[in-house]
């Protein structure tokens, strides 16, 4: 079903943001953007925030220029099999021109090969498993979100100072297991010890068994390798068990809008990888000032993700001049742009990863948050190239090899549109 405004969000989008899009003098055309994200399931809160940003960007684009954009949204229910089914439906039945993928790394890993076989371009917004732009890379897919390998550069600087005996809690899906593997290896290289690890079902409600193990261990740091609301749930139970008095809390993900969902006053200083903050730079503050009037809540990193990826997709479609997948891929290759951070970002051609600055943030007090309207203060920063490494590094090299081995077919029964 074509959706121009989210039915889920209760008026969160109030007007079009003042984005800049190229004007075109050609006859009007309509480009259909298929958008698969988690609007139900364990990662639904993230998907709904992405969608707000996407819709703001599309409303702005549709107020300018001749090209029209229709959003055809599909719910993957945070499950890869559902994501694949919805991708096939959008491609074959809805005849969308391009795809965007939202939150789930498992969905992105499953849909990428389908898109490659079909010959449709895909932009992944928030999926973070490193393999998406590593050995599982596909030629037609670019990924915006920093991958796990990028995330841990900034995060590790901080949490190694907390102690070198870590207990891991891992969500049993692609992103969680990737984070665990890479952080565990980093800990061992630093001479640390893994005090324990529990790999748990995504959407777990009761962590008492895991927290009991933790309490009986010698762990100095609880490291969460989780996605979505799971991190907030265990943080609350971590405090309920009194473990915040014994050990530190850190992890790969704790969404900035969860400040209402767990006891931040007991967890001041707890540190997580954060992809963006409105407080990073003049550029990030400009993004925040532009978007905030169109939101019914404080701006979040996920609003930013959805908005920025949609504006970049439209910009690169114009640069390609067509919806043909290979032309869009070439338009993205090594394109530099303002990503609302300290330094410009780049869509790197060798591995199709967006190279961008990375950060770690420490939870602030309620009083400080009331002043800044953001849950974190920046405690570590790594430049984009330092975080992503070079094209000769193992992950990027594996991606380049995979991409070079693939050829993009013409879509069966599809005629590319001018863009």
N, C-alpha and C positions, 0 to 999 in steps of 0.2 A: 504494500500500500504506500502511495506517495504521501510523505508527511512534510508540511512546510513549517510546522510548529509543534513542539513536543506536547503531547497530551498528558505527559507525566509530571510536568514541572510547575504547574500552578502559576503560570505567568512570570516565570523567572526571566524570560527574555521580554524586555519592554519596548525596545526600539532598535534600529540598526546602528551598529557601530560605524564610526567614521573611518573605514578602511579605504585604501587606494587601490583601485583595480584599473587595468588598461581599458580605455574606451575603444570600441570597434565600430567601424562605419559599415561593415558588411550586413547583409540581411540577418535578421534575428534567427538564432538556432537555440535549441534546448539540449542541455547536457544533463544526463541523469547520473547522479552519484549514488551508488549503492553503499550503504553504511551499516556494517555488521558490528554490533557491540553487545555487551551484557546489560540488558535492560531488566533482566530478572536473574535469579541465581546469586551465588556467593559474591560476585564482583559487580553487582548491579549499581551500587552507589557510585562507583567510578565511571561506569558507562553513562549514567545519567548526567554527570558533570561534563563529560566529554561532549555530550549531545548539545548542551546549552551553548558551548563555545562554537560548535559546528554551525548551529542555527543562526547565531549572531553573524558569523562570517557570511553565510549564504544570503541572509537578508540584506546585508550591505552590498554584496555583489549584485543582487537582483535589482537594487536601486540605481545601479550604474551600468552603462554599456548595453550592447544589444544582446549579448549572450545571456540566456536564462539558465538557471540551475535548479533542478528538482532533486530533493533528498528522498531516497527510497530506503527506509530504515528496516533492519531485520534484527531480531533478538536471538543471540546465540546461547542464551541461558547459561553462560559461562562453561559451555561444553563443546569440545572440538567437533564431535559428530554432528551436532546441531549446526555449528558454524559452517561446515562443509555443505550440508543440505541447503542451508540458506544461500550460500554463495552460488551453488548451482542454479537455484531458483532465480536469483537476481540476474544471473548471466543469461540463462536460457529463456526465462519467462518474462521477466521485467525488462530485459534487453538494456541493462544499465551500461553506461559508457566507460566508467572506471569504478573501482572499489576503494573504500576506506575500511580498515579494520581497527577496532578500538582497544580493548583492554587485555584480553587473554592471550598469553604467549602460545598456549596449546592450540588455540584457534588459528593464530597466525601461522604456526608451523604446519597445520593441517590444510589451510586454505591456500598457502603459497603454491604448492605443486598443482592444485586444481587451476589456479589462475594462469600458471605457466603453460599447462596443457591446453588451456582454452585460448590464451592470447589476449588477456585483459590486464591493464596496469593496476597495481595495488599500492596504496600508501598505508602503512601500519602506523597508527598514532601512538599507542601506549604500551604495546607488547614489548617486554624487556629481556626475554631469554636471549643470551648471547648468540646461540646457534642460528637465530633468524638472519643475522648478518655474519654468520660463520659457515660451518660446513653444511648447513641446511639452507643456504641462501638460494633465492630464485631470481632470475634475470629481471622479471617484471615487477619485483617488489622492492621498494625503498622503505626504510624504517626511520621515524623521527626520534622516538624516545631513546635516551641513553641506555645502552645494554648493561647487563649486570657487571661485566668486566670493567666498564667505565665507572659505574657507580661505586665499586669498592675501593677505587683509588683514593677518593676523598674520605669515604667512611672509615677506611682502615687506619688512616692517620690518627683519628680520634679514639677508636675503640681499643686499639692496642695499648693506649695510655691508661685505659681502665683496668687492664689486667690481661694475662695470657692464659687463663683457664676459662674456656668458653663452653656453655651449654647451648646447643642449637635446637630451635623449634622450626620445623620445615613443613610448609604446605605441600601436599603430594600432587604437584602439577609442575609444568615445565619451568616456570620462573622460580618457584621455591627451590627445586632441586638444583637448578643452575647456580643460584646464589649460595646454597649450602656447599656445593662442590668447590666453588672458587674461593669462598671465605675460609673453608676448612683447610684448603691447600695453602692459602696465604698465612693462616695461623701457624701451621706446621713449619713453613719456611722461616717464620719469625721466632721459632723456638718455643711456641706455645703448646698447650695441651687441650685436647677435646675432652671435656668432662662428661659429655653425654650428648645424645641427639635423639629426638623423636620426630619421625615423619608421620604427619597426621592428615586426615582427610580434609580437603578444602571445605570450609563451612562448619568445622568442629565448634561445638558450643561449650563443652565442659573440659577444662584443661587440668582438673585436679590431680589426675594420675601423673601427668607430666610434671606438674609443679611440685608434687611430693618427691619425685625422683631428683628434681633440681635442689630442693631443700636438703636432701641427704647427700648431695654431691659437694665437691670442693670448688664449684664454679664461682668465678668472680664476675662474669658477664653473661647475661642471657642475650643471645643473638637471634633475632627473629628473621627468618627467611620466608616471608608470608606476603600474600596479596590481599587487598581489600580490607574488609571489616574484621577479619580474623586477628590482625595485629592489635586492634583496639580492644577486642574481647579478652585476649590473653593479658594485655597490659592491666586491665581492670582486675583480673583474677590474680595477677602477680602482686598487686598492691594488697588485695584482700588476704593473701597468704603471708603478708608481711615481708616478702622477699626483697622489696625495694630497700629495706634496711640492711640487707646482707650483700647485695650484688647490684651491678649496674645493668641498665637496659639499653639495647641498641638494635639496629636492624636495617634491612634493605628498603623497607617501605613502612611508612606510617603517614597516611594522607593528612594534609594540613587542616582539613575541615573536621577531623575527629576530636578536636579540642573539647567538644561538648560530651563526648562519648566515654571518657575515662578520666581518672583523677590526675590531671596535669600537675597540680600543686605538689603531689608526692613524687612526681617524675621529672622535676625540673633538672635539666642537664642531660637527660636521656637523649641519645643521638641517633639520627637516621639519615640515610641518603635522601636528599631532596632534589628534584629535578629543576625547580624554579621557585623564585620568591619575588614578590613585588618590590622587595627592598634591595635587590642586587646592585642596581646601577641606574643611571639616568634613563637608559633604554627600557629597563623593566618597569620603572615607575611610570613611564609614558604609556606602556601597555596597560598597566593597571588603571591609570586615569581614563584611558579610552574605553575600557570594558566595564568598569565598575558601575557607571550609570545605567547599564542595561541588565543588571543582575539584581535579584532580590535578596542576595546574601553576599558576604565578603568574597572577593575573587579568590579562586583556588588555582593551584597548578594545573588541575584537570580542565578547568575552563580555558586556561591558556593553551594547553595541548590541543584541544578541539579547534579553537579559533585559529591558532597559528598554522596548524596542518592544513586546514581548509583554505586559508588564504594562500599558502604556498602551493597547494594543488592547483588552484585556479590560476595563479601566476605562471606556473610551469606549463599548464595547458595552453595558455596564450603564447608562451614562448615556443612550444611545439607546433602550434597552429593546427593541431589535429588531435583526435582521440585515439589514434593508432598507438598501440602500446610501446613499440620500440622508439617511436619519435618522442614520447613522453619520457621514457627512460633516458634518452640522450639529452633532453632538456634539463633533467635533474642533475646530470653528471657534473660534479665539481662546482655547482652553483653556490655562491656565497650569499648570505642574507642576514638581516638583523633578526636575531632570535630572542631579543629582550634579555640579553645577558651582558656580561662585561665585554665580551669579544664577539665578533660575527661568527655564525655557524656555517657549515658547509655540508652539502649532500655529497659524500665522498663516492667517486665512481668505482673505486676498486672493490668495495664490499657493500655498497648501497646503504651504509650507515651514516646518519647525520652526526657529524663531529661537532661537539659543543662543550662549553665549560660545564664542569660538574661540581657539586657542593655536598657538604654534610651540614646538618643543622641540629642544634640542641634545643630541646623544649624550654620555653620561657614561662615565667610566672603569668598568672591570670592578669595581674596589673599591667605587666609589660605588653601582653597581647592586646589589651584594651587600647593601648596607645598605638600599636603598629598594625593591628588587625591581621596578624600572622603569627602562627604558633611557634615558629622557629627563629633563632638567630644563627647566622652563618658562622661556623667554627672551623671549617676547612674548605679550601677551594683548589681545584685542579684545572688547568687550562684544557681546552678541547683536545689538542693534539697529544698532550701528556696523558689524558684519560683514555683516549681511543688508540694510542700507539700509532705505528706506521702501517702502511700497506704490506710490509714484509713480516709483520707480527703473525703468529699462528692463526688466530681467528680470521683476520682480514685476508690472509693468504689463502686460507681454505675457501672463503667466500669467493675470492677472485677466480679460483680454479673452478668452483661450481658454476659461477655465472658464465665463464668463458666456454664451458662445455654445453651450454643450453642455447637453443634457437627458439625464437618466439614465433609460433604459427599465426597465420591470419585467422581471425575469428570466423567460424563457420556461420554463414547467413547474416553476417554483420557488415555494415558499410560505415567506415570511419566518418566522423563528422568534423567540420571545421571548428576550431576553438579560438 
